[in-house]
Amino acid sequence: MRVLAVPLSIVAILFSMSTPADDLTDILVAAENDNPQAQMQLGGMYEGGVGVARNNDKCAYWWQRASDNGHVNATKALGSMYFSGRGVPQSYEKAMQLYLKAAKSDHPHAIKYVALGYRRGLGLPQDDAKADEWEARARELAGPDADVVLLESYQSRETEVRTDAEIFAEFKRQADKGNTRGYFYMAIAYISGVGTPQNYDEAIKWMRKAADSNLSSGMSDLALLLQLGQATPVDRVEAQKLHYVLEAQRPDEAPFMSIINANYMTADEIAEARRLADKRLSETP
């Protein structure tokens, strides 16, 4: 496995962007101290250019460390990097190893990609019977996190997307169908300027659609944007509300970003965020 060299000094990571340095410092210090939530968060920030300069190599580095520390989402995300060859050497075999590992914890996207691997012989022996078994398992999944953008386009080589522009067009097609992850990846594309000109207004519009659809990644990234003040004015109360909603939905995952955000809030602001979160949770089916 290639070891990615990443500069770890705080000076090197406090980037030339309008992001509160205290939040970035807190995230970095926790990541360096092997907090897997911090490592997953930092990798995601590098992937989309949220709060930091976009850098796939550094994204892969931090997701590898988070995966080594047992973070299931990081394991699946790192699999996707190997699948596409972003930040790491392209390898379907390595991707499927990581997807299978994440699938043991019922990660919905990992399950669907394992099915794809068997269907097309990508990193796994081509086996329609096993593909059918994994696809049946995938059909049991429900909720906004079950959708996977781009999966349809990978079903045959004839329709496989390749260029950034083609990938963005697929995001748009999926978003137009109401795929909540399509909303999310439209936002990330507009933030990073990949496949489309950078446009923060469009990014916030699509990220709010993803968050309003209860997509966990949409809520967490909208909270991050609001907390860091990128693409939108800083709004720690709204960010904290989203953090609390996510914590209620994922009680087994240790909170991280909400703790950092709360450190810069008053007691009244925290109480208001809790009230708003409870209201949203009571209104969510």
C-alpha positions in Angstrom: 0.0 0.0 0.0 1.3 3.4 -0.9 1.9 5.7 2.0 0.9 9.3 1.2 3.1 12.0 2.5 1.0 14.8 4.1 2.4 17.8 5.9 1.0 17.8 9.4 2.0 21.2 10.7 -0.9 23.5 11.7 0.7 26.3 9.7 0.5 24.1 6.6 -3.2 23.3 7.0 -4.6 26.7 7.9 -5.4 27.5 4.4 -6.0 30.8 2.5 -9.8 30.6 2.9 -12.3 32.5 5.0 -12.7 29.8 7.7 -12.4 30.3 11.4 -8.9 29.1 12.4 -10.1 27.8 15.8 -12.4 25.3 14.2 -9.7 24.1 11.8 -7.2 23.8 14.5 -9.5 21.8 16.7 -10.3 19.4 13.8 -6.6 19.0 12.9 -5.4 18.4 16.4 -8.0 15.8 17.0 -7.2 14.1 13.7 -3.5 14.0 14.5 -4.4 12.5 17.8 -6.2 9.6 16.1 -9.8 10.7 16.6 -11.5 8.8 13.7 -14.4 11.2 13.5 -11.9 14.1 13.0 -10.0 12.1 10.4 -13.2 11.3 8.5 -14.3 14.9 8.7 -10.9 16.3 7.5 -10.8 13.8 4.6 -14.2 14.9 3.5 -13.2 18.5 3.7 -10.3 17.8 1.4 -12.5 15.8 -1.0 -14.9 18.6 -1.6 -12.8 21.6 -0.9 -15.0 22.5 2.0 -13.1 24.9 4.3 -9.8 23.8 2.8 -8.2 23.6 -0.6 -9.4 20.5 -2.5 -6.7 17.8 -2.4 -7.5 14.1 -3.2 -4.1 12.8 -1.9 -4.8 14.4 1.5 -8.3 13.1 1.5 -7.1 9.6 0.9 -4.5 9.9 3.6 -7.0 10.9 6.3 -9.6 8.4 5.2 -7.0 5.7 5.4 -6.2 6.7 9.0 -9.9 6.8 9.9 -10.5 3.4 8.3 -7.5 2.0 10.2 -9.2 3.3 13.4 -12.4 1.5 12.5 -14.5 4.2 10.9 -16.9 2.3 8.6 -17.9 5.3 6.5 -14.2 6.1 5.9 -13.7 2.5 4.8 -16.4 2.7 2.2 -15.3 6.2 1.1 -11.7 5.0 0.7 -13.1 2.1 -1.4 -14.6 4.6 -3.7 -11.3 6.4 -4.1 -9.7 3.2 -5.2 -12.6 2.4 -7.5 -12.1 5.7 -9.4 -8.3 6.2 -8.8 -8.7 9.5 -7.0 -5.8 10.2 -4.6 -4.7 6.5 -4.8 -3.7 4.1 -7.5 -6.9 2.8 -9.3 -7.6 -0.7 -8.1 -11.0 -2.5 -8.3 -9.5 -5.3 -6.2 -8.6 -2.9 -3.3 -11.9 -1.1 -3.7 -13.9 -4.3 -3.3 -11.8 -5.4 -0.3 -12.8 -2.2 1.4 -16.5 -2.4 0.3 -16.7 -5.9 1.6 -15.2 -4.7 4.9 -17.8 -1.9 5.2 -20.6 -4.2 4.1 -20.0 -6.3 7.2 -21.4 -3.3 9.1 -24.4 -3.0 6.7 -23.1 0.1 4.9 -25.7 0.6 2.2 -23.4 1.9 -0.5 -20.8 -0.7 0.1 -23.4 -3.4 -0.3 -24.5 -2.0 -3.6 -21.0 -1.7 -4.9 -20.2 -5.3 -3.9 -23.2 -6.3 -6.0 -21.8 -4.3 -8.9 -18.4 -5.9 -8.5 -19.9 -9.4 -8.9 -22.1 -8.3 -11.7 -19.3 -6.9 -13.8 -16.3 -8.8 -12.5 -14.7 -5.6 -11.1 -12.3 -6.7 -8.4 -14.4 -9.8 -7.7 -15.0 -12.9 -9.8 -17.9 -12.3 -12.2 -20.8 -14.2 -10.7 -24.4 -13.3 -11.5 -25.8 -15.5 -8.7 -23.7 -13.7 -6.0 -24.6 -10.4 -7.7 -28.3 -11.3 -7.4 -27.8 -12.1 -3.7 -26.1 -8.8 -2.9 -28.7 -6.9 -5.0 -31.5 -8.6 -3.0 -29.8 -7.4 0.2 -29.5 -3.9 -1.3 -33.2 -3.9 -2.0 -33.9 -4.3 1.7 -32.3 -0.9 2.3 -34.5 2.1 2.8 -34.2 5.8 3.5 -32.4 8.7 1.9 -28.9 7.2 2.5 -29.7 4.1 0.4 -29.4 5.9 -3.0 -26.1 5.8 -4.8 -25.4 8.3 -7.5 -23.5 7.0 -10.5 -24.3 3.3 -9.8 -26.7 3.0 -12.7 -24.0 4.3 -15.1 -21.6 1.7 -13.9 -23.8 -1.2 -14.8 -22.3 -1.6 -18.3 -19.1 -0.3 -19.9 -21.2 1.4 -22.6 -22.7 3.8 -20.2 -19.8 4.3 -17.8 -19.1 8.0 -17.1 -15.5 9.2 -17.3 -14.9 12.9 -17.5 -15.8 15.5 -14.9 -18.4 17.0 -17.2 -20.0 13.6 -17.7 -20.0 12.9 -13.9 -21.6 16.3 -13.3 -24.3 15.6 -15.9 -25.0 12.3 -14.1 -25.3 14.1 -10.8 -27.8 16.5 -12.4 -29.7 13.6 -13.9 -30.0 11.9 -10.6 -30.9 15.1 -8.8 -33.7 15.7 -11.4 -35.0 12.3 -10.5 -35.2 13.2 -6.9 -32.2 11.2 -5.8 -31.2 12.8 -2.5 -27.5 12.0 -3.0 -27.8 13.7 -6.4 -28.7 16.9 -4.5 -25.6 16.3 -2.3 -23.1 15.8 -5.1 -24.5 18.7 -7.0 -23.6 20.8 -4.0 -20.1 19.3 -3.7 -19.5 19.9 -7.5 -20.5 23.5 -7.2 -18.3 24.0 -4.1 -15.2 22.4 -5.7 -15.8 23.6 -9.2 -15.4 20.1 -10.7 -17.4 19.5 -13.9 -19.0 22.9 -13.5 -18.0 26.5 -12.7 -17.7 27.1 -8.9 -20.9 28.6 -7.6 -21.5 28.9 -3.9 -25.1 30.1 -4.2 -25.9 26.9 -6.2 -23.9 24.9 -3.7 -25.9 26.1 -0.8 -29.2 25.6 -2.7 -28.5 22.0 -3.4 -27.0 21.2 0.0 -30.1 22.6 1.7 -32.2 20.3 -0.6 -30.1 17.3 0.6 -30.3 18.3 4.2 -34.1 19.0 4.0 -34.4 15.5 2.6 -32.8 14.1 5.8 -29.7 12.8 3.9 -27.1 12.5 6.7 -24.2 13.7 4.5 -26.3 16.6 3.4 -27.1 17.6 7.0 -23.5 17.1 8.2 -22.0 19.1 5.3 -24.5 21.9 5.6 -23.7 22.1 9.3 -20.0 22.3 8.4 -20.6 25.1 5.9 -22.7 27.0 8.4 -20.1 26.4 11.1 -17.1 27.5 9.0 -18.9 30.3 7.2 -18.0 29.0 3.7 -20.5 29.7 1.0 -22.8 31.2 3.6 -22.6 33.4 6.7 -21.5 31.7 9.9 -24.6 30.4 11.7 -23.5 28.3 14.7 -27.1 27.9 16.0 -28.4 26.4 12.8 -25.2 24.2 12.5 -25.7 23.0 16.0 -29.3 22.2 15.4 -28.2 19.9 12.5 -25.5 18.3 14.6 -28.1 17.4 17.3 -30.5 16.0 14.7 -27.7 13.8 13.3 -26.7 12.7 16.8 -30.3 11.6 17.5 -30.4 9.7 14.2 -27.0 8.1 14.8 -26.7 7.5 18.5 -23.9 5.0 18.2 -21.6 7.5 16.6 -19.5 9.6 19.0 -20.3 13.3 18.5 -17.4 15.4 17.3 -18.2 18.5 15.2 -21.1 19.5 17.6 -18.6 19.5 20.5 -16.2 21.8 18.6 -19.1 24.1 17.5 -20.5 24.3 21.0 -17.2 25.5 22.4 -17.8 28.8 20.5 -21.4 29.2 21.5 -23.2 30.7 24.5 -25.5 28.7 26.8 -28.5 30.5 25.3 -27.4 29.7 21.8 -26.9 26.0 22.7 -30.4 25.9 24.3 -31.9 27.4 21.2 -30.2 24.9 18.9 -31.5 22.1 21.1 -35.0 23.5 20.9 -34.9 23.7 17.1 -33.4 20.2 16.8 -36.2 18.8 19.0 -38.8 20.6 16.9 -37.3 19.2 13.6 -37.1 15.7 15.1 -40.7 15.8 16.2 -41.8 16.8 12.7 -39.7 14.1 10.9 -41.7 11.0 9.9 
